[in-house]
Amino acid sequence: MIDPSWVSGLGVILFGIGLLGAFTRKNAIIVLMCIEVMLNAANLNFVAGASHYGDVDGWVFTAIAIAIAAAEVAIGLAICLSLYSTQETISLDEASILRN
């Protein structure tokens, strides 16, 4: 069995990679994928905690987070499609034009 501290360390590394990608990229689809990596890193830490303590709560939180992530992806892709249909680009630099 893998030590939960190693799994938590992997979750922290994945969260950092997702955070770095979300702050440095300008493509909306890539930013959405980086946010998904961060959510999956949090899920990994929930599962590691549930495994370490032998409790079911981490698994329940993970199931709820997966449901929230699915809703987030659906709304994010709808926003990307709307941005592409109005601006013909999915660059986040052009998204500030939608405020008007």
N, CA, C and O of each residue as an XYZ file, in Angstrom:
400
protein
N       0.839     -1.177      0.000
C       0.000      0.000      0.000
C       0.889      1.246      0.000
O       1.895      1.314      0.705
N       0.499      2.196     -0.785
C       1.259      3.444     -0.889
C       0.940      4.324      0.317
O      -0.210      4.427      0.742
N       1.969      4.947      0.852
C       1.808      5.828      2.002
C       0.965      7.045      1.600
O       1.236      7.646      0.561
N      -0.040      7.425      2.386
C      -0.883      8.568      2.017
C      -0.127      9.886      1.922
O      -0.574     10.796      1.223
N       1.004     10.014      2.603
C       1.772     11.256      2.482
C       2.350     11.410      1.079
O       2.472     12.530      0.583
N       2.709     10.298      0.432
C       3.183     10.368     -0.949
C       2.046     10.779     -1.893
O       2.248     11.555     -2.826
N       0.874     10.253     -1.638
C      -0.281     10.601     -2.468
C      -0.642     12.072     -2.273
O      -0.974     12.761     -3.238
N      -0.581     12.554     -1.045
C      -0.847     13.973     -0.775
C       0.211     14.859     -1.432
O      -0.106     15.925     -1.959
N       1.455     14.419     -1.400
C       2.519     15.165     -2.088
C       2.274     15.253     -3.576
O       2.490     16.301     -4.184
N       1.820     14.148     -4.173
C       1.474     14.167     -5.595
C       0.327     15.128     -5.860
O       0.328     15.836     -6.867
N      -0.658     15.156     -4.955
C      -1.769     16.088     -5.094
C      -1.320     17.535     -5.042
O      -1.815     18.371     -5.799
N      -0.384     17.835     -4.152
C       0.139     19.197     -4.048
C       0.894     19.581     -5.316
O       0.763     20.704     -5.801
N       1.678     18.659     -5.850
C       2.419     18.935     -7.088
C       1.462     19.154     -8.247
O       1.649     20.081     -9.035
N       0.433     18.309     -8.363
C      -0.552     18.484     -9.425
C      -1.304     19.803     -9.282
O      -1.585     20.470    -10.278
N      -1.630     20.181     -8.046
C      -2.316     21.458     -7.829
C      -1.426     22.624     -8.257
O      -1.904     23.582     -8.864
N      -0.148     22.544     -7.946
C       0.783     23.600     -8.349
C       0.913     23.710     -9.855
O       0.970     24.812    -10.400
N       0.960     22.570    -10.527
C       1.040     22.574    -11.990
C      -0.222     23.195    -12.589
O      -0.146     23.995    -13.522
N      -1.377     22.822    -12.049
C      -2.630     23.395    -12.539
C      -2.722     24.888    -12.282
O      -3.196     25.637    -13.136
N      -2.276     25.326    -11.121
C      -2.303     26.745    -10.784
C      -1.378     27.544    -11.691
O      -1.738     28.622    -12.166
N      -0.190     27.013    -11.927
C       0.750     27.677    -12.817
C       0.189     27.771    -14.232
O       0.303     28.813    -14.877
N      -0.412     26.695    -14.712
C      -0.992     26.709    -16.050
C      -2.171     27.650    -16.164
O      -2.339     28.304    -17.193
N      -3.003     27.734    -15.116
C      -4.167     28.618    -15.166
C      -3.757     30.087    -15.179
O      -4.438     30.918    -15.780
N      -2.644     30.409    -14.518
C      -2.215     31.799    -14.484
C      -1.398     32.213    -15.703
O      -1.330     33.401    -16.015
N      -0.778     31.267    -16.397
C       0.120     31.642    -17.486
C      -0.470     31.456    -18.874
O       0.063     32.023    -19.828
N      -1.524     30.705    -19.034
C      -2.082     30.449    -20.361
C      -3.160     31.459    -20.713
O      -3.813     32.024    -19.835
N      -3.339     31.681    -22.016
C      -4.341     32.619    -22.493
C      -5.473     31.940    -23.250
O      -6.473     32.582    -23.571
N      -5.329     30.653    -23.539
C      -6.372     29.915    -24.231
C      -7.391     29.429    -23.204
O      -7.023     28.836    -22.191
N      -8.677     29.684    -23.470
C      -9.721     29.380    -22.494
C      -9.846     27.878    -22.246
O     -10.095     27.465    -21.114
N      -9.680     27.065    -23.269
C      -9.808     25.617    -23.104
C      -8.675     25.082    -22.224
O      -8.906     24.224    -21.372
N      -7.480     25.573    -22.421
C      -6.344     25.123    -21.618
C      -6.509     25.568    -20.164
O      -6.156     24.826    -19.247
N      -7.042     26.769    -19.948
C      -7.293     27.233    -18.577
C      -8.334     26.340    -17.910
O      -8.190     26.013    -16.732
N      -9.378     25.938    -18.635
C     -10.369     25.017    -18.082
C      -9.735     23.674    -17.714
O     -10.059     23.094    -16.678
N      -8.832     23.183    -18.565
C      -8.157     21.917    -18.258
C      -7.267     22.063    -17.029
O      -7.174     21.130    -16.232
N      -6.616     23.198    -16.858
C      -5.781     23.420    -15.676
C      -6.628     23.481    -14.407
O      -6.208     22.990    -13.358
N      -7.812     24.077    -14.493
C      -8.715     24.100    -13.349
C      -9.169     22.687    -13.004
O      -9.311     22.350    -11.829
N      -9.397     21.862    -14.021
C      -9.763     20.465    -13.775
C      -8.626     19.702    -13.098
O      -8.875     18.858    -12.237
N      -7.389     19.990    -13.477
C      -6.242     19.345    -12.821
C      -6.201     19.738    -11.352
O      -5.907     18.906    -10.493
N      -6.497     21.014    -11.055
C      -6.504     21.447     -9.661
C      -7.629     20.768     -8.874
O      -7.426     20.381     -7.723
N      -8.802     20.619     -9.476
C      -9.900     19.927     -8.794
C      -9.571     18.455     -8.565
O      -9.892     17.902     -7.513
N      -8.940     17.827     -9.535
C      -8.560     16.421     -9.367
C      -7.465     16.262     -8.321
O      -7.413     15.241     -7.635
N      -6.588     17.254     -8.186
C      -5.577     17.204     -7.123
C      -6.237     17.287     -5.749
O      -5.827     16.600     -4.814
N      -7.261     18.132     -5.634
C      -7.995     18.200     -4.365
C      -8.711     16.879     -4.091
O      -8.742     16.414     -2.952
N      -9.284     16.276     -5.129
C      -9.932     14.971     -4.964
C      -8.934     13.908     -4.513
O      -9.249     13.060     -3.679
N      -7.738     13.964     -5.072
C      -6.702     13.010     -4.691
C      -6.341     13.160     -3.217
O      -6.116     12.168     -2.524
N      -6.286     14.400     -2.742
C      -5.998     14.623     -1.321
C      -7.152     14.162     -0.431
O      -6.918     13.645      0.661
N      -8.388     14.344     -0.881
C      -9.531     13.822     -0.121
C      -9.454     12.306      0.004
O      -9.689     11.751      1.077
N      -9.124     11.643     -1.094
C      -9.044     10.178     -1.078
C      -7.873      9.712     -0.219
O      -7.984      8.707      0.483
N      -6.755     10.430     -0.267
C      -5.611     10.061      0.567
C      -5.959     10.201      2.044
O      -5.568      9.360      2.853
N      -6.691     11.259      2.404
C      -7.107     11.424      3.783
C      -8.085     10.349      4.209
O      -8.010      9.849      5.331
N      -9.007      9.989      3.320
C      -9.965      8.924      3.645
C      -9.255      7.589      3.809
O      -9.619      6.791      4.674
N      -8.258      7.347      2.994
C      -7.499      6.106      3.097
C      -6.674      6.065      4.390
O      -6.565      5.021      5.034
N      -6.106      7.196      4.753
C      -5.262      7.250      5.948
C      -6.075      7.049      7.224
O      -5.661      6.318      8.124
N      -7.237      7.704      7.295
C      -8.040      7.644      8.511
C      -9.076      6.526      8.494
O      -9.737      6.283      9.504
N      -9.227      5.846      7.364
C     -10.186      4.756      7.278
C     -11.622      5.235      7.371
O     -12.490      4.532      7.888
N     -11.868      6.438      6.867
C     -13.185      7.042      6.952
C     -13.775      7.182      5.553
O     -13.041      7.184      4.565
N     -15.076      7.298      5.467
C     -15.757      7.367      4.177
C     -15.986      8.815      3.733
O     -16.346      9.054      2.581
N     -15.783      9.775      4.627
C     -16.102     11.162      4.318
C     -15.305     11.703      3.130
O     -15.839     12.474      2.333
N     -14.054     11.315      3.004
C     -13.242     11.760      1.869
C     -13.800     11.292      0.541
O     -13.752     12.016     -0.454
N     -14.327     10.084      0.527
C     -14.925      9.563     -0.705
C     -16.199     10.320     -1.056
O     -16.473     10.569     -2.230
N     -16.978     10.688     -0.039
C     -18.213     11.449     -0.273
C     -17.878     12.835     -0.809
O     -18.505     13.299     -1.762
N     -16.895     13.501     -0.205
C     -16.480     14.809     -0.692
C     -15.958     14.722     -2.122
O     -16.184     15.628     -2.924
N     -15.266     13.641     -2.440
C     -14.755     13.459     -3.794
C     -15.892     13.294     -4.796
O     -15.840     13.860     -5.887
N     -16.909     12.530     -4.440
C     -18.056     12.355     -5.337
C     -18.773     13.682     -5.573
O     -19.191     13.974     -6.694
N     -18.916     14.487     -4.516
C     -19.542     15.798     -4.669
C     -18.679     16.711     -5.532
O     -19.203     17.439     -6.375
N     -17.369     16.681     -5.334
C     -16.464     17.521     -6.121
C     -16.468     17.113     -7.593
O     -16.345     17.974     -8.465
N     -16.603     15.834     -7.886
C     -16.674     15.390     -9.273
C     -17.956     15.907     -9.920
O     -17.938     16.312    -11.083
N     -19.057     15.899     -9.191
C     -20.309     16.428     -9.725
C     -20.207     17.931     -9.987
O     -20.693     18.423    -11.005
N     -19.577     18.649     -9.073
C     -19.381     20.090     -9.261
C     -18.463     20.350    -10.450
O     -18.689     21.291    -11.212
N     -17.432     19.527    -10.615
C     -16.503     19.689    -11.739
C     -17.210     19.459    -13.072
O     -16.916     20.141    -14.054
N     -18.132     18.509    -13.112
C     -18.879     18.270    -14.354
C     -19.742     19.474    -14.706
O     -19.829     19.855    -15.873
N     -20.377     20.071    -13.714
C     -21.173     21.271    -13.968
C     -20.290     22.433    -14.399
O     -20.671     23.217    -15.269
N     -19.117     22.546    -13.795
C     -18.187     23.620    -14.151
C     -17.704     23.489    -15.586
O     -17.573     24.487    -16.294
N     -17.442     22.277    -16.012
C     -16.994     22.060    -17.390
C     -18.106     22.404    -18.371
O     -17.848     23.021    -19.405
N     -19.331     22.016    -18.062
C     -20.446     22.314    -18.964
C     -20.646     23.820    -19.116
O     -20.843     24.314    -20.226
N     -20.596     24.546    -18.007
C     -20.763     26.001    -18.074
C     -19.563     26.653    -18.749
O     -19.731     27.580    -19.540
N     -18.363     26.187    -18.450
C     -17.164     26.749    -19.071
C     -17.127     26.541    -20.573
O     -16.749     27.446    -21.317
N     -17.510     25.372    -21.020
C     -17.534     25.127    -22.460
C     -18.623     25.946    -23.144
O     -18.438     26.387    -24.278
N     -19.753     26.157    -22.473
C     -20.794     27.019    -23.037
C     -20.300     28.451    -23.172
O     -20.597     29.121    -24.162
N     -19.551     28.924    -22.185
C     -18.971     30.269    -22.274
C     -17.949     30.335    -23.398
O     -17.893     31.333    -24.117
N     -17.137     29.292    -23.566
C     -16.152     29.267    -24.653
C     -16.838     29.281    -26.021
O     -16.386     29.966    -26.939
N     -17.924     28.527    -26.152
C     -18.669     28.527    -27.411
C     -19.289     29.888    -27.689
O     -19.298     30.343    -28.833
N     -19.801     30.533    -26.668
C     -20.359     31.876    -26.827
C     -19.273     32.876    -27.222
O     -19.487     33.730    -28.082
N     -18.117     32.763    -26.593
C     -16.997     33.640    -26.927
C     -16.547     33.421    -28.364
O     -16.251     34.377    -29.080
N     -16.498     32.175    -28.777
C     -16.061     31.885    -30.143
C     -17.093     32.364    -31.164
O     -16.723     32.837    -32.239
N     -18.377     32.248    -30.841
C     -19.387     32.663    -31.813
C     -19.450     34.178    -31.963
O     -19.820     34.676    -33.026
N     -19.093     34.920    -30.911
C     -19.131     36.377    -31.021
C     -17.807     36.977    -31.471
O     -17.801     37.947    -32.227
N     -16.689     36.425    -31.025
C     -15.384     37.015    -31.308
C     -14.543     36.212    -32.293
O     -13.532     36.708    -32.789
N     -14.952     34.976    -32.581
C     -14.215     34.046    -33.448
C     -12.804     33.764    -32.925
O     -11.879     33.540    -33.705
N     -12.652     33.777    -31.609
C     -11.410     33.400    -30.939
C     -11.757     32.950    -29.529
O     -12.789     33.341    -28.984
N     -10.896     32.127    -28.936
C     -11.108     31.725    -27.547
C      -9.974     32.230    -26.656
O      -9.721     31.683    -25.583
N      -9.302     33.270    -27.111
C      -8.251     33.885    -26.306
C      -8.887     34.670    -25.168
O      -9.864     35.390    -25.374
N      -8.339     34.533    -23.981
C      -8.895     35.226    -22.828
C      -8.605     36.720    -22.851
O      -9.252     37.480    -22.132
N      -7.645     37.155    -23.662
C      -7.406     38.584    -23.804
C      -8.579     39.271    -24.480
O      -8.877     40.431    -24.193
N      -9.246     38.555    -25.377
C     -10.389     39.108    -26.090
C     -11.678     39.007    -25.286
O     -12.680     39.617    -25.661
N     -11.678     38.259    -24.200
C     -12.911     38.044    -23.427
C     -13.345     39.304    -22.691
O     -14.519     39.419    -22.339
N     -12.463     40.237    -22.449
C     -12.850     41.468    -21.753
C     -13.778     42.312    -22.607
O     -14.455     43.196    -22.081
N     -13.830     42.067    -23.903
C     -14.716     42.808    -24.792
C     -16.174     42.456    -24.502
O     -17.059     43.263    -24.786
N     -16.448     41.274    -23.944
C     -17.816     40.833    -23.687
C     -18.475     41.609    -22.548
O     -19.688     41.497    -22.369
N     -17.736     42.378    -21.786
C     -18.315     43.121    -20.670
C     -19.223     44.242    -21.140
O     -20.136     44.631    -20.413
N     -19.001     44.763    -22.316
C     -19.786     45.913    -22.815
C     -21.198     45.556    -23.119
O     -21.974     46.413    -23.543
